[in-house]
Amino acid sequence: MSRKIVQVIILVMCLGVIGTAYFFLLANYRQESKKAVLHFSPLNPGRADCVRVTANIASLDPVKGEAVLRLQFEPQHSLLDKEDVLINAVTVYTNSTSGKSEITYKKGESMQPLDVNMFLQGDSSQFPWDRYTGLLWVCIASQKGIDGKLSSWSAVPFSLDLKTGITGFKIEANEIKQKDRSFSTAEIAFKVERSNSSRGFSVFIMVLIGLLTLAAFLAGFAVIVGGRKIEMSMLGWLGGMLFALLPLRNAMPGAPPIGCLADYMSFFWAEAITAATLIAIALTWVFRKHS
């Protein structure tokens, strides 16, 4: 078999591997980009006086330990008058950690979207293997007016559709079943972790930093111990690499401030070894006798 045929076979095999990896990544993207819609029905949502609630995750910040969910309300016909505004006051209760946890929509108003800040419990220093838990609590009540007098507050049945899709994270939500179903309350437990693509790319960056550091160390070893000629361009390469490692580290998706687990596994070691190699080569160049 000629050398040219061998080269063609190797080229075809490499293109096949690259193509397979490319389509695998596209399939993984399609899987992660699907926005699952979870349906929760605390009470009987089939009644005419129910409210349909849609919850979208607007933002998620693990460092702050906070997720923002945007609630959109769609009252059904018996709660509205001919002008599509509320015929009675409706109050929405949530467990928002900031802002108002209780908001009342008065008679004659429309139910505007509501942002709920949900507390996330977890440790961002475990990046990129960090995990978080959260709890969303929603309750809706209404106060009817009878003969000019306001009656007591009563529960309003509602359904809640939760859209869990957000880039960079994998979210699991489960309803906590209530023993007493006489009141319209939704209590949803969240589990949040990094998506496969986000975690995989972060690990790739960590491995890349390690390989670059290994290359710098071997080059320095060849010069200092092996007696190779010192090229001044090598000092420029190591100096540039020393400052380029930080932007490369920050390229990890959603990387927290310096001090997380990924830094202890790769970045800190890379900076120390690269700096030590650069200094050792410079000192070798100064003190080595020229032949």
C-alpha positions as a printed Julia matrix, in Angstrom:
291×3 Matrix{Float64}:
   0.0    0.0    0.0
   1.47   3.33  -1.08
   2.12   6.18   1.32
  -0.42   8.4   -0.49
  -3.23   5.86   0.02
  -2.37   5.62   3.73
  -2.56   9.41   4.03
  -5.97   9.44   2.34
  -7.28   6.72   4.69
  -6.03   8.62   7.75
  -7.61  11.83   6.43
 -10.97  10.1    5.88
 -10.85   8.58   9.38
 -10.08  11.97  10.95
 -12.93  13.62   9.03
 -15.25  10.81  10.12
 -14.35  11.31  13.79
 -14.79  15.09  13.51
 -18.13  14.68  11.7
 -19.41  12.21  14.29
 -18.41  14.53  17.15
 -20.04  17.47  15.34
 -23.41  15.75  14.96
 -23.18  14.42  18.52
 -22.78  17.98  19.82
 -25.7   19.18  17.7
 -27.89  16.37  19.05
 -26.85  17.3   22.6
 -27.75  20.94  21.89
 -31.2   20.0   20.64
 -31.76  17.92  23.75
 -30.65  20.69  26.13
 -32.48  23.47  24.28
 -35.86  21.79  24.71
 -37.86  23.81  27.19
 -39.8   21.31  29.22
 -43.19  22.53  30.44
 -44.22  21.07  33.79
 -47.87  21.29  34.78
 -49.0   21.72  38.39
 -52.61  21.89  39.61
 -52.86  22.65  43.34
 -56.65  22.63  43.41
 -59.43  22.13  40.88
 -58.26  24.25  37.9
 -61.23  23.29  35.76
 -63.56  25.71  37.49
 -64.61  28.87  35.69
 -63.06  31.12  38.36
 -59.53  29.71  38.06
 -56.3   31.45  37.06
 -53.79  30.03  34.62
 -50.24  30.84  35.68
 -47.15  30.5   33.46
 -43.74  30.64  35.16
 -40.53  31.3   33.22
 -37.04  31.31  34.7
 -35.81  34.78  33.73
 -32.33  34.54  35.26
 -30.24  32.34  37.53
 -27.17  33.48  39.48
 -25.51  30.74  41.56
 -22.95  33.15  43.07
 -25.73  35.33  44.52
 -27.78  32.22  45.29
 -30.8   33.57  43.49
 -33.15  32.7   40.63
 -35.76  35.05  39.2
 -39.03  33.52  38.03
 -41.5   35.59  36.06
 -45.13  34.7   36.72
 -47.74  35.59  34.09
 -51.41  35.37  34.98
 -54.41  34.6   32.81
 -57.66  34.88  34.82
 -60.58  32.99  33.38
 -63.9   34.49  32.34
 -65.8   34.39  35.62
 -63.06  36.49  37.26
 -63.3   39.18  34.59
 -65.94  41.64  33.54
 -66.85  42.63  29.99
 -63.73  44.83  29.76
 -61.45  41.94  30.77
 -60.49  43.42  34.14
 -60.93  41.86  37.55
 -64.4   41.98  39.06
 -62.97  41.31  42.54
 -59.65  41.92  44.27
 -57.13  39.11  43.84
 -54.02  38.66  45.99
 -50.99  36.56  45.03
 -48.74  35.28  47.83
 -45.2   34.03  47.14
 -42.02  33.27  49.08
 -39.99  35.89  47.2
 -36.76  36.68  49.08
 -36.7   40.31  47.92
 -39.35  42.78  46.9
 -42.98  42.13  47.76
 -44.03  38.63  48.73
 -47.67  39.69  48.65
 -49.24  41.71  45.87
 -52.9   42.63  45.5
 -54.59  43.33  42.18
 -57.54  45.59  42.9
 -60.97  45.4   41.37
 -60.93  46.89  37.88
 -57.23  46.14  37.34
 -55.55  43.55  35.13
 -53.1   41.01  36.56
 -49.64  42.15  35.44
 -46.61  39.81  35.42
 -44.85  39.3   38.74
 -41.14  38.59  39.35
 -40.35  36.21  42.2
 -36.81  35.97  43.61
 -36.21  32.39  44.7
 -33.37  31.56  47.11
 -30.92  28.91  45.88
 -29.09  26.86  48.47
 -25.75  25.46  47.35
 -22.02  26.09  47.15
 -20.69  27.88  44.05
 -17.1   27.06  45.1
 -17.71  23.49  43.88
 -17.85  24.75  40.26
 -18.3   23.07  37.78
 -19.8   20.27  39.88
 -21.94  22.61  41.97
 -25.57  21.78  42.74
 -28.39  23.85  44.2
 -31.86  23.45  45.62
 -34.7   25.94  45.77
 -38.36  26.21  46.75
 -41.16  28.15  45.08
 -44.39  28.76  46.98
 -47.43  30.36  45.31
 -50.93  30.96  46.62
 -53.83  32.95  45.13
 -56.85  34.28  47.02
 -59.8   36.52  46.17
 -62.17  38.76  48.1
 -65.69  39.12  46.76
 -68.06  41.97  47.36
 -71.65  41.07  48.35
 -74.28  43.84  48.69
 -71.53  46.46  48.97
 -69.72  44.55  51.68
 -66.45  42.66  51.3
 -66.53  39.0   52.17
 -63.65  37.05  53.65
 -60.77  35.93  51.46
 -61.23  32.61  49.66
 -58.84  30.43  47.69
 -58.71  30.81  43.9
 -58.0   27.57  42.02
 -55.13  27.89  39.56
 -52.88  25.84  37.34
 -49.16  26.54  36.98
 -47.13  25.76  33.86
 -43.39  25.93  34.59
 -40.88  26.34  31.75
 -37.51  25.12  33.03
 -35.27  25.87  30.04
 -32.31  28.21  30.69
 -28.91  28.13  28.99
 -26.1   26.49  30.94
 -28.21  24.75  33.58
 -30.21  21.57  34.01
 -33.28  22.09  36.19
 -35.53  19.49  37.79
 -38.79  20.54  39.45
 -41.17  18.45  41.54
 -44.37  19.41  43.31
 -44.5   18.84  47.04
 -47.83  17.18  47.67
 -49.96  18.89  50.27
 -51.93  16.86  52.8
 -54.63  19.51  52.97
 -55.85  20.22  49.42
 -58.59  22.57  50.57
 -56.46  25.62  49.88
 -54.98  26.61  46.52
 -51.23  26.42  47.16
 -48.39  25.33  44.85
 -45.13  24.3   46.5
 -42.44  23.28  44.0
 -38.97  21.97  44.86
 -36.13  22.73  42.44
 -32.84  20.93  41.81
 -30.33  22.88  39.73
 -26.98  21.8   38.31
 -24.75  22.66  35.35
 -25.79  21.31  31.97
 -23.67  18.63  30.31
 -22.37  21.06  27.69
 -21.46  23.71  30.26
 -19.71  21.23  32.55
 -18.03  19.47  29.63
 -16.61  22.69  28.19
 -15.37  23.74  31.63
 -13.53  20.43  32.01
 -12.11  20.89  28.5
 -10.72  24.3   29.52
  -9.21  22.77  32.66
  -7.53  20.0   30.62
  -6.32  22.54  28.04
  -4.77  24.68  30.79
  -3.06  21.57  32.16
  -1.65  20.55  28.76
  -0.34  24.05  28.05
   1.34  24.06  31.46
   2.84  20.63  30.8
   4.25  21.86  27.47
   5.8   24.89  29.18
   7.3   22.71  31.92
   8.81  20.22  29.44
  10.29  23.04  27.38
  11.84  24.54  30.5
  13.13  21.13  31.6
  14.8   20.62  28.22
  16.56  23.98  28.54
  17.57  23.85  32.21
  18.41  20.16  32.63
  18.87  18.99  29.03
  21.14  21.85  28.09
  19.11  23.05  25.12
  19.87  26.46  23.71
  17.84  29.23  25.27
  15.7   31.09  22.76
  14.61  34.55  23.81
  11.26  33.93  22.13
  10.66  31.25  24.76
  10.66  33.9   27.48
   8.08  35.88  25.49
   5.96  32.77  25.04
   5.96  31.94  28.75
   5.36  35.56  29.73
   2.39  35.83  27.38
   1.04  32.5   28.57
   1.28  33.65  32.19
  -1.18  36.46  31.51
  -3.3   34.53  28.98
  -4.25  31.81  31.47
  -6.62  34.1   33.39
  -8.83  35.0   30.36
  -8.79  31.33  29.41
  -9.93  30.39  32.91
 -12.7   33.01  32.77
 -13.89  31.51  29.47
 -15.44  28.63  31.43
 -19.25  29.09  31.25
 -20.59  30.79  34.36
 -17.25  30.69  36.16
 -17.47  32.17  39.7
 -14.76  34.42  41.19
 -11.3   32.92  41.67
 -11.15  30.32  44.43
 -13.48  27.57  43.21
 -12.67  23.87  42.89
 -11.69  24.22  39.21
  -8.96  26.72  40.2
  -7.46  24.34  42.74
  -7.48  21.56  40.15
  -5.88  23.47  37.26
  -5.54  27.27  37.28
  -3.5   27.78  40.47
  -1.08  25.0   39.51
  -0.77  26.33  35.97
   0.06  29.86  37.09
   2.62  28.65  39.66
   4.38  26.19  37.32
   4.45  28.64  34.39
   5.83  31.45  36.54
   8.46  29.17  38.11
   9.51  27.87  34.69
   9.81  31.4   33.31
  11.94  32.56  36.24
  14.13  29.42  36.11
  14.83  29.85  32.38
  15.64  33.53  32.87
  18.09  32.74  35.69
  19.65  29.96  33.64
  20.2   32.39  30.77
  21.89  34.84  33.17
  24.2   32.41  34.97
  24.94  29.76  32.33
  28.43  30.06  30.92
  28.49  30.63  27.17
  30.64  28.24  25.18
